[in-house]
Amino acid sequence: MLKSSNPAFGDETIRNGDWWSDAATAEAASISGIVNKTGLFAFVLAMAGAAGYAVINANPWLLWPMTLVSMVVTFGAFFLIRGSARMARNIGFVYSAFQGFMLGGIAVMFDNLLASQGVAVAGGIVFQAFLLTAGVLIAMLGLYKAKILTGGPIFTRVIMVATVGVMVAILLSFVVSLFGVSVPFMNPMNAFSGGNSAWIGLGISVGLLLLASLWLIIDFRRAEELVASGAPKESEWYVAFGLIVTIAWIYLEAMRVIFYITAMTSRD
């Protein structure tokens, strides 16, 4: 029996996913089908991002409410889609819309912070983050195809533990901020003043970008294993959802890295 390296998508999920109910008559899943469905999610995310940029640029107060809503939708989606391609298809579009809107709003925030210091990103932070995200996708695909990174069990466990650790740290940072305690290297504005806080903040952003990028290796292996298992075409939505979540995270961290580098180099 085919065994997946991803605990969230192991052989039990492959065997018991709701897509098997149509396995006898359905067309088999393919890599091209997964790519196409991921492209649909990406299109919705991009359109929502453009809308979010325009709306939040005109109504800045909407940024944090929409961020909180997007976080709730994201966490809820992980619980709802497990083993369900049908849920992944429907929730994937909802997730892409909310996440895209939030990313557009965050882009506005970064652009405005830079503008307040008389600094601008060549081509805009949205375009630069897109280029960096595309570069990461190509690089990770190359590493996977060359079998330099294969997403084996140990690799997956390490990435999952690191991701949980990051989530806990971010949650703790948010909780202490409610009590008026500021974590200097988590505040993007410190990038303009330089010093240790700025360098630590940049280092954290680069580390998070690397962590998000490594999830692509797990996603690529997940896609290959699903196709090799002979799963029906409906299951492509399940893998496509995982890919768009990873891509959205990479894009967010790409914006943070570009912001830090631009802000820190503007002091020279």
C-alpha positions in Angstrom: 0.0 0.0 0.0 1.3 3.5 -0.9 2.5 5.4 2.1 2.5 9.2 2.3 5.2 11.1 4.1 2.7 13.7 5.3 1.0 12.7 8.5 -2.0 14.9 7.5 -2.2 13.1 4.3 -1.1 9.6 5.1 -2.2 6.3 3.7 -5.3 6.3 5.9 -6.4 9.6 4.3 -5.7 8.2 0.8 -7.7 5.1 1.6 -10.6 6.8 3.3 -11.0 10.1 1.4 -14.5 10.7 0.2 -13.3 10.7 -3.4 -13.1 6.9 -3.4 -16.9 6.6 -3.5 -16.7 7.4 -7.2 -13.5 5.5 -7.9 -15.1 2.8 -10.0 -16.3 5.1 -12.7 -14.3 8.3 -12.2 -11.4 9.5 -14.3 -8.1 9.2 -12.4 -6.3 12.2 -10.9 -3.4 13.7 -12.8 -0.6 16.2 -12.1 -2.0 18.5 -14.8 -5.4 18.5 -13.1 -3.9 19.4 -9.8 -2.0 22.3 -11.5 -5.2 23.6 -13.2 -7.2 23.5 -10.0 -4.4 25.2 -8.1 -4.4 27.8 -10.8 -8.1 28.4 -10.3 -7.6 29.0 -6.6 -4.6 31.3 -7.4 -6.8 33.3 -9.8 -9.4 33.9 -7.1 -6.7 34.8 -4.6 -5.2 37.3 -7.0 -8.5 38.9 -7.8 -9.4 39.1 -4.2 -6.0 40.6 -3.4 -6.5 43.3 -5.9 -9.9 44.1 -4.4 -8.5 44.0 -0.9 -5.7 46.4 -1.9 -8.2 48.9 -3.3 -10.8 48.6 -0.5 -8.3 48.7 2.4 -6.4 51.5 0.8 -9.6 53.5 1.0 -10.7 52.1 4.4 -7.6 51.3 6.4 -9.6 50.4 9.5 -10.8 47.2 7.8 -7.3 45.7 7.8 -7.3 44.1 11.2 -11.0 42.9 11.2 -10.4 41.2 7.9 -7.1 39.7 9.1 -8.9 38.1 12.1 -11.7 36.8 9.9 -9.2 35.4 7.4 -7.4 33.6 10.3 -10.6 32.1 11.5 -11.5 30.9 8.0 -8.0 29.4 7.6 -8.0 27.5 10.8 -11.6 26.3 10.3 -10.8 25.1 6.7 -8.1 22.7 8.0 -10.6 21.0 10.2 -13.3 20.9 7.6 -11.5 19.6 4.6 -9.6 16.6 6.1 -10.2 13.7 3.7 -12.9 15.5 1.8 -12.3 16.6 -1.8 -15.8 18.1 -2.0 -15.2 20.3 1.0 -11.7 21.2 -0.3 -13.3 22.4 -3.6 -15.9 24.6 -2.0 -13.9 25.9 1.0 -10.8 26.4 -1.2 -12.5 29.2 -3.1 -13.8 30.8 0.1 -10.3 30.5 1.6 -8.7 32.0 -1.5 -11.0 35.0 -1.5 -10.5 35.8 2.2 -6.8 35.2 2.2 -6.3 37.2 -1.0 -8.3 40.1 0.5 -6.1 40.0 3.6 -2.8 39.8 1.6 -4.0 42.8 -0.4 -4.6 44.7 2.8 -1.2 43.8 4.3 0.4 45.0 1.0 -1.3 48.3 1.6 0.0 48.5 5.1 3.6 47.8 4.1 3.4 50.3 1.2 2.0 53.0 3.5 4.7 52.3 6.2 7.4 52.7 3.5 5.7 55.8 2.1 5.6 57.4 5.6 9.4 57.3 5.6 9.7 58.5 2.0 10.7 55.1 0.7 9.2 53.0 -2.1 9.8 49.5 -3.5 10.7 49.4 -7.2 7.7 48.2 -9.0 5.7 48.0 -5.7 5.8 45.4 -3.0 3.0 43.4 -4.6 5.0 42.9 -7.8 8.3 42.2 -6.0 6.6 39.6 -3.7 5.1 38.0 -6.8 8.6 37.6 -8.4 10.1 36.2 -5.2 7.2 33.8 -4.8 7.5 32.6 -8.4 11.3 32.2 -7.9 10.7 30.1 -4.7 8.2 27.9 -6.6 10.7 27.2 -9.4 13.6 26.6 -7.0 11.6 24.2 -4.8 10.3 22.3 -7.9 13.8 22.0 -9.2 15.1 20.7 -5.8 12.3 18.2 -5.7 12.7 17.0 -9.3 16.4 16.6 -8.8 15.6 14.5 -5.6 17.8 16.8 -3.5 14.7 17.3 -1.3 12.1 14.5 -1.3 9.8 15.2 1.6 10.5 12.0 3.5 9.0 11.1 6.9 11.7 12.7 9.0 11.7 15.9 6.8 8.0 16.2 7.2 8.0 15.7 11.0 10.7 18.4 11.4 8.8 20.8 9.2 5.5 20.1 11.1 7.1 20.6 14.5 8.8 23.8 13.4 5.5 25.1 12.0 3.6 24.3 15.2 6.4 26.1 17.1 6.0 29.2 14.9 2.2 29.2 15.4 2.6 29.0 19.2 5.2 31.8 19.2 3.0 34.0 17.1 0.0 33.3 19.4 2.0 34.1 22.5 3.2 37.3 20.9 -0.4 38.3 20.1 -1.5 37.5 23.7 1.2 39.5 25.4 0.5 42.4 23.0 -3.0 42.6 24.4 -1.5 43.4 27.8 0.6 46.2 26.3 3.8 44.2 26.1 5.7 44.9 22.8 8.0 42.4 21.1 10.4 44.7 19.3 11.6 42.4 16.6 8.0 41.6 15.7 7.2 45.2 15.0 8.0 46.0 11.3 8.5 49.7 12.1 11.8 48.8 13.9 13.2 48.0 10.5 13.7 51.7 9.9 15.7 52.3 13.1 18.1 49.4 12.4 20.0 47.8 15.2 19.6 44.3 16.6 15.8 44.4 16.5 15.8 45.1 12.8 18.3 42.3 12.1 16.4 39.8 14.2 13.2 40.8 12.6 14.7 40.2 9.1 16.2 36.9 10.2 12.8 35.7 11.5 11.2 36.8 8.2 13.8 34.9 6.1 13.4 31.9 8.4 9.6 31.9 8.0 10.0 32.3 4.2 12.3 29.2 4.2 9.9 27.2 6.3 6.9 28.1 4.1 9.0 27.2 1.0 9.8 23.8 2.4 6.1 23.0 2.7 6.1 23.0 -1.1 8.3 19.8 -1.1 5.6 18.1 1.1 2.9 19.3 -1.3 4.7 18.1 -4.4 5.2 14.6 -2.8 1.6 14.6 -1.7 0.5 15.3 -5.3 2.6 12.5 -6.8 1.5 10.0 -4.2 -2.2 10.8 -4.7 -1.8 10.3 -8.5 0.2 7.1 -8.0 -2.6 5.7 -5.8 -5.1 5.9 -8.7 -7.4 8.3 -6.8 -10.3 9.8 -8.8 -10.0 13.2 -10.4 -12.2 14.8 -7.6 -9.3 14.3 -5.2 -7.2 16.9 -7.1 -9.1 19.6 -5.2 -7.7 18.3 -1.9 -4.1 18.6 -3.0 -4.8 22.0 -4.8 -6.1 23.4 -1.5 -2.9 22.5 0.3 -0.8 24.1 -2.4 -2.7 27.4 -2.4 -2.4 27.6 1.4 1.4 27.1 1.1 1.7 29.6 -1.8 -0.3 32.3 0.1 2.0 31.8 3.1 5.1 32.2 0.9 3.7 35.3 -0.6 3.0 36.8 2.9 6.6 36.1 4.0 8.0 37.4 0.7 6.3 40.7 1.4 7.7 40.8 4.9 11.3 40.1 3.7 11.1 42.7 1.0 9.7 45.3 3.4 12.5 44.6 5.9 15.2 44.8 3.3 13.8 48.0 1.7 13.4 49.7 5.1 16.8 48.7 6.4 18.7 49.7 3.2 16.9 53.0 3.1 19.0 54.1 6.1 22.2 53.9 4.1 
